[in-house]
Amino acid sequence: EIATSWRGKSHADLKSWLNNISGLSIQESHKQNSHKLSYYLPLYADKEQVMDTITARLKKEGVEASVIWSVDEPKNVGLLDVLPSKATKLHAIEFLQQELGYRHEETIFAGDSGNDMPVLRSAMQSILVANASAEIKKIALQYVEEAGYQSSLYLASPQHCGMNANYAAGVLEGVAYFAPQFQDLLKE
């Protein structure tokens, strides 16, 4: 399902085309796989420029890729993943919905980082938990506003349900928002 995006090119091919981009350093081999090329990028680097360079180089080679930015907060380092364009969480969820016969209204997604952005900025009911970084919140809000999907994104907040809205508490709060029939279960 996802392999077609790389047009028969290998992990090694992609790596060779990106090996001289300033600031990128390849992550450990156990963090790589045949359809994921993962790098570290310092937080001070111009991530937009690096991501644009990667996208342009791969496009030149006929590769359709998603370049996903996130931050490893405990290690204070940027993470950059190169994936087939069909290898996003959004594509995976839509594939499962089709296979299992679920509609968007029957699905609720929760996330907190850059690799969740394809879903968070889509029309799918999505929860952005409170522990997400300010940057992720800003980007997600900007995307949904531009696309007209504001009602599809719920920002978990401690003011709404009396929980801290982080992690699982934020997920529960968002589920109660999108599926009000679960609110009584939360009160219990």
C-alpha positions, 0 to 999 in steps of 0.5 A: 500500500505505501511502497508505491510512493517511493517508486521502487527506490530504496532506503539507501537511494534516498539516504544517498540523495540526502547525505550532504544536507547541513545539520542532518545526522542519521539516527541509529540503525534500529530506528530505520526501516525499509519505509522510514528514513530518520534523522536528527536535526538540531533545534536551532537549525532552519527546519523549514529550509531543510524540509524544503530541500529534502522534498525538492531532492526527492521530488527530482528523483520521482519520490513522493515523500512526507517529511515529518518534524517532531521534537524529542523533548527529553533529549532536546533534539529535533527529529526528522522522518522521511516516509512514503507520502502514503505512510502517514497516520491519516492514510493508515486510519483512512485505510482501516476505515475503508477496510472495516467500514467506519466513517469519519464520524465514527473515528476519533484521533488524539495526538500531540506531536508533528507526526500527528499533524496530517490527522490533526489538520484534516477533517477527521475528529481530532484531539490535541492534548494539552501537553503538545508543544505551543508550536504544534498547537499553533501549526495545527490551529493555523492549518484547520483554520485555513482548511475550514476544519476548526470544528474537527479539532478539539484542544484539550484544556484543564478548564473543560473537564476538571482534569489536567488535559495532558496525555490520557486525560486529554484524550478522555476529555476529547472523547467526551467532547466528540461523543457526549454519550461518554460524559456520564462514564467520565463522571463515574 
